[in-house]
Amino acid sequence: MPLESAPRVNVLIVLGLYGSGPEHWQSQWEKTSSEFSRVHQQDWDTPICEEWLRSLDNTIRQWNDHVVLVGHSLGSVTIAHWAARFGRKIVGALLVAPSDTEAATFPQGTTGFAPIPKVAFPFPSIVIGSTDDPYITVERVEELSAAWRSRLIMLGEFGHISTADGFGPWPEGLQYVADLKAGAISAHAAGR
């Protein structure tokens, strides 16, 4: 009897505050393949957590949870809120430069994103941090990634890991997505 093939895994781009411009690595990834798609939000400038969670969950459900989420900044925090609220297992999540919505340095104009949930994710995850991110301290990113039970990778002095910090297509980031997908394929082959 032939093995059943693993379901297609789509990559959902979860943008942060103000969205991402065309040069941002998230936008560039979206142009590379039909497996990448963006989670659309009604208001990028004055977001309400509840609305962002609803949009994210509706998009995930369209793909029957066969997704890798890729968040940046407030998008990463949105993923943490989604995991705490819904607790469903997905393929995995890559959380890049999560912003500390509880810090005084976080831009005003958002509603409901603080406090950040400190609940272990029910799916594999990787957190990518920078040692000089203006929106979160090293200690805080370590604390959050430990609470989420995420693998933490600190890149060094790369700011907020955005276009302004020299990140264009960021092929290394794509490799982290591939690693999460490969883990799901291995689990499927093992019957888990």
Secondary structure, DSSP 8 states (H G I E B T S, - for coil): ---------EEEEE--TT---TTSHHHHHHHH-TTEEE---S-SSS-BHHHHHHHHHHHHHHTTT-EEEEEETHHHHHHHHHHHHH----SEEEEES---TTSTTS-S--BS--S------SS-EEEEE-TT-TTS-HHHHHHHHHHHT-EEEE-SS-TTSSGGGT-SS-HHHHHHHHHHHHHHHHHHHTT-
